[in-house]
Amino acid sequence: MKSKPIKQGDHMGKFPILTSSNDGNSAALKDILQLYVEEGQVIADVTYGKGVFWKDIDVDLYNFAASDIQTGVDFKK
Ligand SMILES: C[S@@+](CC[C@H](N)C(=O)[O-])C[C@H]1O[C@@H](n2cnc3c(N)ncnc32)[C@H](O)[C@@H]1O
């Protein structure tokens, strides 16, 4: 299930936050976004590949840009 990100700072004193995880990349990224990124903010994954890290995340909540060298964009340039 996709969850709506909490507003940055809204969690203060309301619930505990786990700061370590042994889940996979997608679950960890979801937690990271909830902690640090507000809805509408710009996110660029410049090594998007097949987007596996994003499979549990509703990228429509963000200003999301995906690129990869496989689609012609080398992040070193
Ligand atoms: C581990 S995958 C990234 C996983 C991805 N972010 C996801 O959500 O599944 C690494 C990716 O980096 C890309 N890559 C490697 N060198 C790059 C470069 N110089 N510029 C852009 N993409 C690059 C590869 O094509 C590959 O798709």
PDBQT file of the ligand as one rigid body, heavy atoms in Angstrom, charges set to zero:
ROOT
HETATM    1  C1  LIG A 101      21.631  -0.004  -9.210  1.00  0.00    +0.000 C 
HETATM    2  S1  LIG A 101      20.942   0.732 -10.673  1.00  0.00    +0.000 S 
HETATM    3  C2  LIG A 101      20.002   2.036  -9.989  1.00  0.00    +0.000 C 
HETATM    4  C3  LIG A 101      18.730   1.567  -9.357  1.00  0.00    +0.000 C 
HETATM    5  C4  LIG A 101      17.569   2.484  -9.621  1.00  0.00    +0.000 C 
HETATM    6  N1  LIG A 101      17.759   3.812  -9.016  1.00  0.00    +0.000 N 
HETATM    7  C5  LIG A 101      16.258   1.868  -9.200  1.00  0.00    +0.000 C 
HETATM    8  O1  LIG A 101      15.382   2.579  -8.655  1.00  0.00    +0.000 OA
HETATM    9  O2  LIG A 101      16.059   0.671  -9.432  1.00  0.00    +0.000 OA
HETATM   10  C6  LIG A 101      22.312   1.598 -11.350  1.00  0.00    +0.000 C 
HETATM   11  C7  LIG A 101      21.971   2.366 -12.604  1.00  0.00    +0.000 C 
HETATM   12  O3  LIG A 101      22.972   3.358 -12.808  1.00  0.00    +0.000 OA
HETATM   13  C8  LIG A 101      23.048   3.624 -14.169  1.00  0.00    +0.000 C 
HETATM   14  N2  LIG A 101      24.269   4.371 -14.430  1.00  0.00    +0.000 N 
HETATM   15  C9  LIG A 101      25.565   3.965 -14.280  1.00  0.00    +0.000 A 
HETATM   16  N3  LIG A 101      26.426   4.937 -14.630  1.00  0.00    +0.000 NA
HETATM   17  C10 LIG A 101      25.655   6.014 -14.969  1.00  0.00    +0.000 A 
HETATM   18  C11 LIG A 101      25.964   7.336 -15.424  1.00  0.00    +0.000 A 
HETATM   19  N4  LIG A 101      27.229   7.739 -15.556  1.00  0.00    +0.000 N 
HETATM   20  N5  LIG A 101      24.950   8.193 -15.685  1.00  0.00    +0.000 NA
HETATM   21  C12 LIG A 101      23.661   7.785 -15.519  1.00  0.00    +0.000 A 
HETATM   22  N6  LIG A 101      23.293   6.535 -15.112  1.00  0.00    +0.000 NA
HETATM   23  C13 LIG A 101      24.289   5.656 -14.850  1.00  0.00    +0.000 A 
HETATM   24  C14 LIG A 101      22.983   2.227 -14.772  1.00  0.00    +0.000 C 
HETATM   25  O4  LIG A 101      22.590   2.273 -16.125  1.00  0.00    +0.000 OA
HETATM   26  C15 LIG A 101      21.936   1.544 -13.863  1.00  0.00    +0.000 C 
HETATM   27  O5  LIG A 101      20.646   1.587 -14.433  1.00  0.00    +0.000 OA
ENDROOT
TORSDOF 0
